[in-house]
Amino acid sequence: MAKAFADLLKRYRRAILVLFDIVVVAASYMATWVLVLQGSDLFKSLVNSAEVQSSNPFREYFSLMVSSCIFFVSCYIIVYAFMGMYDSLWRYAEIVEFFRFCMSSILAVGAFIVVSRFIFTERRIPIAVYLMSAMFATALTLVARLTYRMYRNTKIKSGVSRRRRVMLIGAGDAASTLLHELYKNPSDEMNIICAVDDSPQKVGRSILGIEIMGTTEDIPELVRQCEIETILLCIPTLEDENKHRILSICAKTNCNLRILPDIVKLIADGKDLSSRIRDVQVEDLLGREVIEISSTASQLVKGKTIMVTGGGGSIGSELCRQIAASNPKKLVIVDIYENNAYAIQQELIRKYGDKLDLEVQIASVRDSKKVDLLFAHYRPNIVFHAAAHKHVPLMETSPEEAVKNNVFGTYNVALSAEKYGADRFVLISTDKAVNPTNVMGATKRICEMIIQSIAKNSKTSFCAVRFGNVLGSNGSVLPLFKEQIASGGPLTVTDPNIIRYFMTIPEAVSLVLQAASMGGAGNIYVLDMGAPVRILDLAENLIKLAGFIPYRDIDIVFTGLRPGEKLYEELMMDEESVQKTESKKIFIGAPLRMNRENFFDHLKTLKEIAYENDSERLLQFIAEMVPTFDHKI
């Protein structure tokens, strides 16, 4: 019954509103006559004494009251309709709607005054009737609309008790737009409680009824005081340094963190605002700037044949994405794991179709003959060598496999690149190659030695790019933590003080491409990884971002350092001096100190030991080749 009545109101909304205005305006007009003709001396004094002489003014003025009332109501309804007052949705009314309403009332009264002067000539309407009836009619119709708007908003807010209590950060245009949209399209998730803003002029004031209760420094206290569950950052254009500061403050609370996207971009892609609010990601908490591919890096691969080994891995696949976007002549993906290779192949085919000349080859970089055949066939101009075993603990138990794949896979690809005249060869290295304490890092150190040794007398430009951990890469801590959270915990952290450098995969690859464009005879490029991050902080933040409370909902346990693992990683060695490049994010390390005369003889011996699978002897020989290798089993 109630639903049928509500549907009836919706269907005949305009007619009901017109009828309501007719009744209110007519009642206002007639009430004014009563006050004037029978009211207090104050009202009577407003009437020209010559116009009211009868002892029974109602009988004398009845005909004028009725006929003028019809014209008065008609003026209001016609002007209101002409001004669109019956087309507006008053539950969403803004200040412009109220301004139009007031202007409509003034025009309606003005029209009535003009009409009445020509029609009612025998007996004039008292001036008080003009003034008081206009005031009553305008006030009552406006109050009725305001009451409806307040009722609707109150009804909306009364239904949000089960929704998450939300604090807004920022009380500017983005927050205003969001609040307007939430009034029009109430959210099933959010109940906006308060806001904070770092502008002192805004603190203590309100935005669309939401009080601005403090600055970002007050967030922890306000969260406790207002029982906030979700914090929503409403400053899409905030610079990264400030965003990192604010999100770090928010991370000290147990709130779920979310970010409002750039409104201009939303308008461009036609999406509504509230549906595009996204969760804060770990990348946001790192506070790193977005790195774009430079025009020089883009020109490096344009029109060239590019080969990416390990092209199905996390770094390799992102290399393929960014290379494909720069219009290469041909992209050759080489990987031993067919599932990953197939996944990136299909992704690129879906995105580029026939526009991209793409080849995928399943091959192991250990197989020197197969590598030679691939180079002879494709003759790549640029080679990105990302194929490697990277998982530190697993390589500790299988050091010979790390040597076979990392060291001699690199050696095979580098020799073929030089043999078939590649312009550039880029080795993807790691910060673990600096003062290595694990086999994986030591093998990468030897890989750097290989490219510097070959580069000495080669026409091919060899270089290595060294960086730390990338978020979300295969074998990294982030996917592990997410799996542990999904299973209810606990999260495993090796040591409460362990720190690592982190960057996003797209950022790392963009910088790799920029470094590759610089070339250099055996240069080792070191990427600016920013400030190191405590793994414990990362674990706690991930739990909070998932909507849980660390140590209460999901526990964190410490397992102790694994074999070959450091408390902290280094990007440069003490003996390496660093040169700046044209990019503020890329530096050049000095050439490695090594015995070049005996290096290739040592490589031959290293290979023999590795294929004998003598792990103990292999570790001893690696230590001879890499004096800084401090291996503790």
BADRENMAR-708759 format. One record per residue: residue in one letter; x, y, z of N, C-alpha, C in turn. Coordinates in steps of 0.1 Angstrom, whole numbers, plus 5000, padded with zeros to 4 digits. Example, Ala and Ser with C-alpha at 12.3 -4.5 7.8 and 13.67 -1.06 7.14 Angstrom:
A513249435078512349555078513249675078/S512849785071513749895071512950005079/
! end
This chain:
M500849885000500050005000500950135000/A501950125009502850245010503550264997/K504050154991504750154978503850214967/A502550174967501650224956501450374958/F501350414971501150554974502350634969/A503550584972504850644968504950654953/D504550544946504550554931503550654926/L502450664932501450764928501950904930/L502750934941503251064943504351094933/K505150994929506151014919505551054905/R504450974902503850994889503251134887/Y502551174898501851304897502551414906/R503851404906504651494915504351644911/R504451674898504251814894502851864897/A501851784894500451824897500251844911/I500751754920500651764934501251894939/L502451924934503152044938502452174934/V501852174922501052284917499852304926/L499152194929498052204938498352254952/F499552204957499952254970500252404970/D500852454959501152594958499852674957/I498852624950497652694948496952714962/V496952604970496352614983497152704992/V498452694992499252775001499252924997/V499352954985499253094980497953154983/A496853074980495453134982495253154997/A495753055005495553075020496353195025/S497553215020498353335024497653465020/Y497053465008496353585003495153615012/M494353515014493053535022493453565036/A494453505042494853535056495253675057/T495953725047496353865047495153965048/W494153935040492954015040492254015054/V492253895060491653885073492453975083/L493753965082494554045092494354195089/V494254235076494154375073492754425077/L491654345074490354395076489854375090/Q490354275097489854255110490954235121/G492154265117493254245126493554365135/S494754365139495154465149495254605143/D495454705151495554845147496854855138/L497854775141499054785133498754755118/F497954645115497654615102496754715095/K495754765104494854865098495554995095/S496555025102497255155100497955145086/L498255025082498955015069497955035057/V496655035060495655055049495255195048/N495055245036494655385034493255395041/S493055485050491855495058490655535049/A490955595037489855625028489255505021/E490055395021489655275014488855185022/V488855195036488055105045487155195053/Q485955205049485055295056483855215061/S483555105056482355025060482554965074/S481454955081481454885094481554735092/N481254685081481354545078482254525065/P483554545067484454545056484554415048/F484254295055484254165048483154165037/R481954215040480854215030481254305019/E481854415022482154525012483354475003/Y484254395009485454365001485454214996/F484354144999484353994996484553974981/S483854044973483954024958485354054953/L485954154958487354194955488354084960/M488054044972488953934978489053814969/V487853764965487853634958488453654944/S487953764937488453774923489953804923/S490453894932491853924932492653804936/C492053724945492853594949493053504938/I492053494929492253414917493453464908/F493453594906494553654899495953644906/F495853654919497153644927497753504926/V496853404927497353264926497753234912/S497053284902497353264888498753324885/C499053444890500353504887501453414893/Y501253364905502353284911502553154904/I501453084900501552954894502152974880/I501753074873502253094859503753134859/V504153224868505553264869506353154874/Y505953074884506652964889506952854878/A505852834870505952734859506952784849/F506852914845507752974835509152974840/M509452984853510752994858511352844861/G510552744859510952604860510952564875/M510152624883510052584897509452444899/Y508652394889508052264890508852154883/D510052194877510852104871512052064880/S512352144890513452124899513152014909/L514251934912514151834923514651894936/W513651934944514052014956514851934966/R514851804966515651734975517151754972/Y517451804959518851824955519051974953/A518152064959518252204956519552264961/E520152354953521352424956521052574958/I522052654961521752794963521152864951/V521552814939520952884927519452854926/E519052744931517552714931516852814940/F517352844951516752934960516753074955/F517853114948517853244942516753254931/R516653144923515553144912514253154919/F514053084930512753094937512353234941/C513353294948513053434952512753534941/M513553514930513253594918511953564912/S511453444912510153404907509053474916/S509253474929508253534938508153684935/I509353754934509353894931508553924918/L508853844907508153864894506653834895/A506353734903504853704905504153814912/V504753874922504153984929504054104920/G505154134913505154244904504154234893/A503954114888502954094877501554114883/F501354064896500054084902499654234904/I500654304909500454454911500154524898/V500854494887500554554874499154514869/V498854384870497554344865496354404873/S496554394886495454444895495154594893/R496154674890495954814888495054844876/F495154754866494254774854492954704855/I492854594863491554514863490654574874/F491254594886490454634898490554784899/T489754854891489755004891488755064900/E487554994903486555054911486955054925/R487554954930488054954944489454894944/R490354974949491754934949492054834960/I493054754958493454654968494354734977/P494154714990495054795000496554754998/I497354855000498854834999499354715008/A498754715020499154605030498954475024/V497854455016497554325011498654285001/Y499154374992500254344983501454294991/L501854375001503054345008503054225016/M501954215025501854105034501553965027/S500653975017500353845010501553795002/A502353884996503553844989504553774999/M504753845011505653785021505253655026/F503853635029503453515034503553405024/A503053435011503053325001504453284998/T505353374996506753334993507453255005/A507153305017507753245028507253095030/L505953085029505352945031505752845020/T505752895008506152804997507652764998/L508452865002509852835003510152745015/V509452775026509652685038509152545036/A508152535028507652395025508652315017/R509352385008510352315000511652285008/L511952385017513152355025512852245035/T511652245040511252135049511351995043/Y510851995030510951865022512451825020/R513251925017514651895015515351845027/M515051915039515651865051515151725055/Y513851705052513251575056513951465048/R514151495035514751395026516251365031/N516951475034518351455038518451385052/T517451415061517451355074517151205072/K516151175063515851035061516950965055/I517751025046518950965040519950925051/K520151035060521251015070520750915081/S519450905083518950815093519150675090/G519350645077519450505072520950465071/V521850545076523250515074523950465087/S523150425097523650385109524550255108/R524250175097525050055095526150075086/R526350195080527350225071528650275078/R529750265071531050295078531150445080/R531550475092531750615096533050675089/V532850775082533950825073534350965077/M535750985076536351115077536851155064/L536651285060537151335047538451415051/I539451395042540651475043540651575031/G540551695035540351805024538951845024/A538751975024537452035023537352135012/G537852095000537852174988536852134978/D537152154965536152124955535851984954/A536851894955536651754954535651704965/A535851744977535051704988533651754986/S533451884981532151944979531451864968/T532151824957531551754947531051614952/L531851554960531551424965530251434974/L530251534983529051544992527851574984/H527951654973526751684965526251554959/E527151474954526751344947526151254957/L526651244969526151154980524751194984/Y524451334983523051374986522151324975/K522651324963521751284952521651134951/N522751064953522850924952523450864965/P522650844975523150804988523950674987/S525050674994525950554994525450445004/D525650324999525350215009526450185018/E527650255016528850225023529250335033/M529050465029529650575036528650655044/N529050695056528350795064529350895068/I529351005061530351115063530051185077/I531051175086530951225099531551365101/C532851375096533551505097534651515087/A535351625087536351655077537551715084/V538751705078539851785083540451855071/D541151965073541852045063542952125069/D544052135062545252205067545152355065/S544052405059543852545058543252605071/P543952685078543452735091542152815090/Q541852875078540652945076539452855076/K539652725073538552635071538152555084/V539152545093538952475106537852545114/G536952465119535852515127534652555119/R534752555106533552585097533052455092/S532152455083531452335077531352345062/I531252225056531052215042529852125039/L528752185035527552115032527052035044/G527152105056526752035068527751945075/I528951925069529951845075530951935082/E531151915095532052005102533551975099/I534352075097535752065096536352075110/M536751965115537051965130538551975133/G539451985123540852005126541651995114/T542951975116543951965105544351815104/T545251785095545651645093546451595105/E547051685113547751645125546751595136/D545551635135544551595145543851465141/I544251395130543551285125543451165136/P544551125142544451015152543451045163/E543451165168542551205179541151205175/L540851265163539551275158538951135154/V539851045150539450905147538850845159/R539650865170539150805183537850875188/Q537851005187536751085193535451055185/C535551045172534351035163534050885159/E534950795164534750655161534750625146/I535750685139535850685125536350545121/E535750485110536150355105536950365092/T536650465084537250485070537650635069/I538850645064539350785060539450795045/L538850905040538850925026539651045022/L540751025014541551145010540951204998/C540451335000539751404989540551514983/I541851494981542751594975543451524963/P542751504952543351424941544651484935/T544851614936546051684930547151694940/L547051634952548051644962549351594957/E550451664960551751624956552151504964/D553051414958553451284964553951294978/E554851404981555451414994554451435005/N553451525002552451555011551451435013/K551151375002550351255003550951145012/H552251125010552951025018552851065033/R553051195036552951245050551551225056/I550551255048549151245053548851095055/L549151015045548850875046549650795057/S550750845060551550795071550950825084/I550350945085549550975097548350885098/C547650865087546450775087546750635090/A547950595086548350455088548550425103/K548750525111548850505126547550475132/T546450495125545150455130544750315125/N543650265129543150135125542150145114/C542050265107541050285097541350235084/N540350205076540550165062540750295055/L541750295046542150425039541650415024/R541050525019540550525006540950654999/I540950664986541450784979540350824968/L540050954968539151004958539951034945/P539550984933540351004921540251144916/D541051174906541051304899539651324892/I538951434897537551454891537651494876/V538651564872538851604858538951474849/K539751374854539851254846538551174846/L537851184857536551114857535551174848/I535551304847534651374837535051324823/A536351314821536851284807536451144803/D536451044813536050914809534550874813/G533850984817532350964819531950884831/K532850864841532450784852531950874864/D531050814872530550894883531550884895/L531450984904532551004913532650894924/S531450874931531550794943531850644939/S531550604927531850464924533250444920/R534050554919535450534915536350564927/I535850574939536750584950537450454952/R538750464954539550344954540250324968/D540650204971541350184983542750244982/V543350284993544750324993545550204991/Q546550214982547450104979548850124986/V549550014987550950034993551750134985/E551550134972552350234964552050374969/D550850404973550550544978551350574991/L551450474999552150495012553650515010/L554250464998555650484996555950624992/G554950704987555150844984556150864973/R556150784963557150794952556450864940/E557250954933556651014922556450914910/V555450954902555150874890556250904880/I556850794874557950814864557350784851/E557550874842557050864828558250814819/I557950744809559050704799559450834792/S560750864792561250984786561150964770/S561151074763561051064749562350994743/T563451014750564750954746564550794747/A564050754758563850604760562850554750/S561850624747560850584737561450574723/Q562250664720562950664707563950554706/L564450504717565450404718564950274711/V563650244714563050114709562250134697/K561850254693560950274682561650224669/G560950144662561450094649562649994650/K562849944662563949844664563449704667/T564249604665563949474669564449454684/I563549424693563849414707563649274712/M564649224719564449094725564449104740/V563549044747563449044762563448894766/T564548864773564648734779563948734793/G563348624797562548624809561348724807/G560848724795559748824791558448794797/G558248674803557048644810556948674825/G558148714830558248744845557648874848/S557648914860557049044865557749164859/I559149164859559849274853559849254838/G560049134833560149114818558849154812/S557749114818556449134811556149284811/E556549364821556249504821557249574811/L558449514810559249564799558649554785/C557949434783557349414771556149504769/R555449534779554249634778554749774774/Q555749824781556249954778556949964765/I557649854761558349854748557249854736/A556249764738555149754728554449894726/A554349974736553750104735554550204728/S555850174725556750264718557050224704/N556150144698556250114684557550044679/P557949934685559149864680558849804666/K559949774659559749704646559349564649/K559949494659559549364663559849344678/L559049274685559249234699559349084700/V560549034705560748894707560848864722/I559848784726559848744740560348604742/V561348584750562048454753561748414767/D561248304770561048254784560948104784/I561348044795561347904796559947854802/Y559247944808557947914815556847954805/E556247854799555247874788553947944793/N553547924805552347994810552448144811/N553548184817553848334817553948394803/A554748324795554948374781553648384774/Y552748284775551448284769550548404774/A550648424787549848534793550148664787/I551448704787551848834781551648834766/Q551748724759551548724745550048754742/Q549148694749547748724747547348864751/E547948914762547649044766548049144755/L549249134750549649224739548849204726/I548449084723547649064711546349134713/R545749124724544449184727544549334725/K545649394730545749534730546249594717/Y547149524710547749584698547349514685/G546949384686546549314674547649304664/D547349334651548349334640549249444640/K549049544649549949664649551249634655/L551349524663552649484669553149354663/D554349354658554949234653555549164665/L554949054669555248994682555648844679/E556748804685557248664685557448614699/V557048494702557248434715558048304713/Q559148284720559948164719560148104733/I559847984734560047904746561447844746/A562347894754563747854754564447884767/S565447814770566247834782567547914778/V567848014786569048084783570248004787/R570147894794571247804796571747734783/D570747714774571047644762571747734752/S573047734751573847824743573547814728/K573347684724573047664710571647724706/K570647704714569347764712569447914712/V570147974721570248114722570948164709/D571948094705572648144692571748134680/L570848034679569948024668568948134669/L568448174680567448284682568048414677/F569348444681569948564677570248564662/A570648454657570948444643569748464634/H568548424639567348444632566748584633/Y566648634646566048764648566948884647/R568248864649569148974649568649104657/P568349084669567849194677568849314678/N568249434678569049554680569349584694/I568349554703568549574717568049454725/V568849414735568449294743568349344757/F567149304763566949324778566949184784/H568049164792568149034798567649034813/A566348984814565748974827565548834832/A565948734824565848594828566848564839/A566348514851567148474862566348404873/H567148334881566548284893566748394904/K565648434910565748554919565448514934/H564848404936564348374950565548334959/V565748424969567048414977567048274985/P566048244993566148115000566247994992/L565547984981565647864972567047854966/M567647964962568947964956570047924967/E569747944979570647904990570747754990/T569647684988569647534988570047474975/S570047554964570447504951571447604944/P572547624950573447734944573947694930/E574147564927574547534914573547574903/E572247574907571247614897571247764895/A571547834905571647984904572848014895/V573947944896575147974888574847934873/K574247814871573947774857572947874850/N571947914857570947994851571348144850/N571748194862572048344863573348374856/V574448304860575748344855575848304840/F575648174837575948124824574748154814/G573548174819572548224811572848364806/T573348454815573848584811574948574801/Y575848494804577048474795576648434781/N575748344780575348294767574648404759/V573748474765572948584759573948694755/A574848734764575748844761576648814750/L577248684749578148654738577348654725/S576148604725575348604712575048744708/A574748834718574448974715575649034708/E576849014713578049064707578249004693/K578148874692578348794680577548844668/Y576248874671575348914660575049064660/G575949134666575949284664574849364670/A574349314681573249394688573849534692/D573049634691573449764695573649784710/R572749724717572749744732572349614739/F572949594750572649484759572449534773/V571249504779570949564792570649444802/L571449444812571349334822570449394834/I569449324838568649354849569349294862/S569949384870570649334882569849374894/T570549364906569849384918570749444929/D570149504939570849564950571549454958/K571049324957571649214964573049174959/A573449234948574849214942575849294950/V575449394958576349474966576649404979/N577949374981578349304993577449184996/P577349094986576348984987576548894999/T575448865005575548765016574748635012/N574248635000573548514995573948484981/V573648364977574148304964573548384952/M572248414954571548494943572348624940/G572548704951573248824950574648814944/A575348704948576748684943576748644928/T575748564924575648534910575348654901/K574548744907574248874899575548964899/R576348954909577549024909578548974898/I578548844897579348784886578848824872/C577448834871576848874859577349014855/E577349104865577849244862579349244858/M580149154864581549134859581549094845/I580649004841580648944827580449064817/I579449144819579149244809580249354809/Q580849384821581949474821583149424814/S583349294815584549234808584349224793/I583149184789582849174774582849314768/A582349414776582149544770583449614767/K584549564773585849634771586249644757/N586049534749586549534735585349504726/S584149544729583049514721582349644715/K581849624703581049734696579649744702/T579249634708577949644715578049714728/S577049804731577049884743576349794754/F577249754764576749674775576549764788/C575449734795575249804808574349714817/A574349744829573549674839572749784847/V571549744851570749834859570349764872/R570849834883570749774896569649844904/F568649764909567649824918567149724928/G566449774937565949684949564649614946/N563849594956562649514955561649594947/V560849524940559649584933558449524938/L557449614941556149574947555449484938/G555049364943554249274935554949184925/S556249194925557049104916556948954921/N557148864912557148724916558248694926/G557748634937558748604948558948714958/S558248824956558448934965557548914977/V557749004987557048985000555549024999/L555249114990553849174989552849064986/P553048984975552048874972551948774984/L553048744990553048655002552148715013/F552348835016551548905027550048905023/K549748925011548348935006547748795008/E548448685004547948555006547748515020/Q548648565029548548535043547348605049/I547048735045545948805049544648735045/A544648695032543448625027543048495035/S544148435040543948305048543748335063/G543648465066543448495080544648515089/G545848505083547148525090547648405096/P548748415103549448535106550448575094/L550848705095551948745085553248715091/T554148665083555448625087556548725083/V557148785093558248885090559548825097/T560648825089561848765094562448835107/D562348965107562949045118562249175119/P561949225131561249355133562049475127/N563349465125564149575121564549565106/I564149455099564549445086564049555077/I564849605068564349715059564749675044/R563949725035564249705021563849835013/Y564549845002564149954992563049894983/F562049974980560949934972560650034961/M560149984949559550074939558549994932/T557750054924556649984917557349924904/I556649824899557149754887557249854875/P556149934872556250024861557250124862/E557450174875558550274877559950214875/A560150094880561450034878561750014863/V560749964855560949944841561150064833/S560450174837560650304830562050354832/L562550334844563950384847564950294840/V564650164838565550074831565650124816/L564450154810564450204797565250334795/Q565150424805565850544805567350514806/A567750424815569150394816569750334804/A568950244797569350174785569650284774/S568850384774569050494764570350564766/M570950564778572250624781573350544776/G573250414775574250324770575450324780/G576650314774577850314781578550184781/A579950184781580750054780580849994793/G579849914797579849834809579449914821/N578750024819578250104830577250024839/I577350044852576349994861575450104866/Y574250104862573350214866572650174879/V572550274888571950254901570750344902/L569550284904568350364905568150414919/D567550534919567250594932565950524937/M566150454948565050374953564250454964/G564650574967564050654977564450604991/A563550635001563850595015563550445017/P564350375025564050235027562850215036/V562150105035560950075042561149965051/R560649975063560649865073559549765068/I559949635067559049535063557949515073/L558249545086557149535096556149645094/D556549765090555649875087554749835075/L555449775065554649735053553649625057/A553949535065553049425069551849495077/E552149585086551049645094550149725085/N550749805076549949885067549049795058/L549549685053548749595045547549545052/I547749505065546649455073545649565075/K546049695077545149805079544349835066/L545049825055544449855042543449745038/A543549625044542649525042541449535051/G541449635060540349665069540449595082/F541649545086541749475098542749545107/I542749505120543649565130544749475133/P546049525131547249435133547249385148/Y547649265149547849195162546549165169/R545449225165544149185170543349095161/D543149145149542449065139543448965132/I544549015128545548935121546948955128/D547548855132548748865140549948875130/I551148915136552348915128553348845137/V554048745131555048665138556448685132/F557448675140558848695135559548555135/T560048525123560648395120562148395121/G562748505121564248505121564748515106/L565948575105566548595092566748455085/R566448455072566648325065568148325060/P568648205056570048195051570248295040/G571348365042571748455031571048595031/E570248615041569348735041570048845050/K569948965045570549085053569349155060/L569749235071568749325077568449435068/Y569449475060569249595051570049565038/E569649625027570249605014570949735010/E572049725002572749844998572649844982/L572649974977572549984963573950014957/M574850064965576250094960577250044970/M578350004965579449954974580250074979/D581050044990581850154995582850204985/E583450104977584550144968583950204956/E582650214954582150274942581850414944/S582450504935582050644934580850654925/V580050754927578750764919578750884911/Q578350874898578250984889576751014887/K576451144885575051184882574851164867/T573651144863573251144849572251254847/E571751254834570751354831569451334838/S569251214844568051184852568351184866/K567551254874567751264889567551134896/K566951034889566650904895567650804891/I568650834883569650734878571050784880/F571850694886573250724888574150614882/I575450644880576350554874577450514885/G577550384887578550334896579850314889/A580950334896582350314890582550174886/P583450144877583650004872584149914884/L583649794883584049694894585549664894/R586049644906587449604907587449454905/M588249404895588249264893589549234885/N589949104885591049054878590549014864/R590649104854590149084841590948974833/E592248964836593148874829592648724831/N592348694844591948554847590448534848/F589648634845588248624848587548514840/F587848514827587248414818587748264821/D588948254826589448124831588648084843/H588448184852587648154864586248114860/L585648174850584348144846584247994841/K585247954834585347814829585347714841/T586147744851586247664863584947664870/L584347784871583047794878581947704872/K581947704859580947624851581247474854/E582447434854582747284856582247244870/I582547334880582047294894580547294895/A579947394888578447394889577847274883/Y578347234872577747114865578146984872/E579146994881579446874889578546864901/N577746974903576746994914577446974928/D578647024929579347024942579147154949/S578047164957577647294963578647354972/E579347274980580247324990581447384983/R582047314973583147364965582747484957/L581547484952581047594944580947724952/L580447714964580447834973581847894976/Q582747804978584147844980584747924968/F584447864956584947934944584248064941/I582948074944582248204942582848304951/A583248264963583848364973585248414967/E585948324960587248364954586948464943/M585948444935585648534924585048664929/V584248664940583548784945584148794959/P585148874961585848894974584848944985/T583849024981582949084990581748994994/F581848864989580748774992580948715006/D580048755015580148715029579048625031/H579248495029578148395029578148325043/K576948325049576848255062575748155060/I576048035063575047925061574447895075/
! end
